[in-house]
Amino acid sequence: MLQQTQVERVIEKYGQFIKQFPDFYRLSRAPLLKILTVWQGLGYNRRAIALKQIACKVMEEYHGNLPSDPEVLKTFPGIGEATAGAVAAFAFNQPAIFLETNIRRVFIHHFFSHKAAVRDTEISPLIEKTLDTSDPRKWYYALMDYGAMLKKEQKNPNRRSAHYQRQSPFEGSNRQIRGMILRVLMKGTPLSKSEIAKRIGRSVHDVNDNLMQLQKEGFIKKAGGKFSIA
């Protein structure tokens, strides 16, 4: 939930989500429609479908227990290098090396104060050298809190990262259209392409590619010329 989403938005949704799906078993058995309904408001709906896929894999292949090995975690849907390391560190208190935006900010501020286009490959060795291996969870908590403070008190050091990108505008984007399509289909009534376009106030052309992408990703299905949540 915290990927590309502010903590303030996540806190309330996290509580709701855990109440509805308190373990991997119940999440794996839940209909996608129910999961997306609880997820609404967080955006980036791919994360919701990835969580269901993760829960299914945990139940089917790991007897309901999430693995702690970052290399194994990276084989799960939606889990990359940073998320695998974060899960290992925070859930299992393992000394995994990972890098996210707040941690990056701290190291650029202190070690690359006069350099631009700093690459993550330059930062990772420093993270490894400074990591508190006796209590990595607490160390990473402190780093991330410090990084969040730096953003408020300094000109954002992350702008000197070679990987820095401004998020593209949401208004009018395909992300917005995808969210609108899902919201209208979550009401439960199968709709045709033209009906969806009319209900969200967009052209059929705007809707078409997004419908195909949502279908490809497993969010929606098509039957009899009408679309519904998969």
PyMOL commands that set and color helices and strands:
alter all, ss='L'
color gray80, all
select helices_A, chain A and resi 7-20+24-29+32-39+46-61+70-73+81-92+101-111+120-130+136-153+157-160+174-185+193-200+204-216
alter helices_A, ss='H'
color red, helices_A
select strands_A, chain A and resi 220-223+226-229
alter strands_A, ss='S'
color yellow, strands_A
deselect
rebuild
show_as cartoon
